[in-house]
Amino acid sequence: MNSEAERRADPRSFVRRSGRTTSAQKRALKELWPRYGVDETGALPPLKEVFGREARTVLEIGFGNGKTLVRAAAESPQFNFLGVEVHRPGLGRCLLEAERAGLSNLRLMQADAVEVLRSQLPQASVAMVCLYFPDPWPRKRHHKRRLVQPGFIALLERALEPGGMFHVATDWSPYAEHIEGVMDGMTAFERLASPPARCATRFELRGSALGHKIWEAAYRLRPLA
Ligand SMILES: C[S@@+](CC[C@H](N)C(=O)[O-])C[C@H]1O[C@@H](n2cnc3c(N)ncnc32)[C@H](O)[C@@H]1O
């Protein structure tokens, strides 16, 4: 199947919410995008050029307001952090936080992460992929819109370095069971005894306040034999 046909066959994992963009976010999108933004059009330049240095890269998919991403980037300056999100106000919020934290190891893309994984990121270029509280798509007829599917994990397998990690969390128990089922079928990955530390996200706090149990796991791409 060619990539155009694949694109059409894929149900999207998001709906483009309009949401209000505040004037501070609009300013950030205009003034800070040249510093932190990576335009999706055309081929992605090598990550060394994107970040202006050579360092291992962490990819966060669907970072929402970006608080967790900015905190991780501030706490781990030895890594490059690439955040991919479709929601424009979220990108604006994240830019404001990045500026406040004075980060130089963060870059953002406004894009569908599936397309970024499929056609923009080089093979074996990412040390860790973070997917925190992805949209659970609770209705059965929408399950096909969930990001975690065998095809998506195959894209992660391609993008991750050997030994690289997939860190995933959800507050929706049926989605957790679905993820475990998908990952059980992916023999290239092994589940780690415990996931790495991270700070709480906005959707996690919301889920916890509703009494949802937080499920979290880390899977390692087995190193080459
Ligand atoms: C439920 S929110 C969670 C946000 C954040 N991770 C948190 O925990 O607070 C899911 C986010 O994923 C984004 N998203 C969904 N599918 C995406 C995709 N294919 N590419 C990039 N972002 C996506 C949505 O726009 C939304 O902001």
The ligand as a Gaussian input file, in Angstrom:
#p B3LYP/6-31G(d) Opt

LIG

0 1
 C       -6.323000      13.380000      26.459000
 S       -5.182000      14.548000      25.887000
 C       -3.769000      14.281000      26.966000
 C       -2.834000      15.452000      26.976000
 C       -1.618000      15.302000      27.905000
 N       -0.759000      14.223000      27.478000
 C       -2.045000      15.115000      29.336000
 O       -1.906000      13.978000      29.846000
 O       -2.505000      16.089000      29.963000
 C       -4.591000      13.794000      24.376000
 C       -3.844000      14.795000      23.508000
 O       -3.300000      14.085000      22.394000
 C       -3.404000      14.893000      21.248000
 N       -3.364000      13.996000      20.080000
 C       -4.233000      13.000000      19.790000
 N       -3.867000      12.336000      18.689000
 C       -2.708000      12.935000      18.269000
 C       -1.867000      12.710000      17.156000
 N       -2.110000      11.732000      16.270000
 N       -0.788000      13.508000      17.004000
 C       -0.524000      14.497000      17.906000
 N       -1.305000      14.756000      18.972000
 C       -2.386000      13.988000      19.151000
 C       -4.713000      15.655000      21.428000
 O       -4.750000      16.846000      20.695000
 C       -4.722000      15.894000      22.944000
 O       -4.148000      17.145000      23.269000

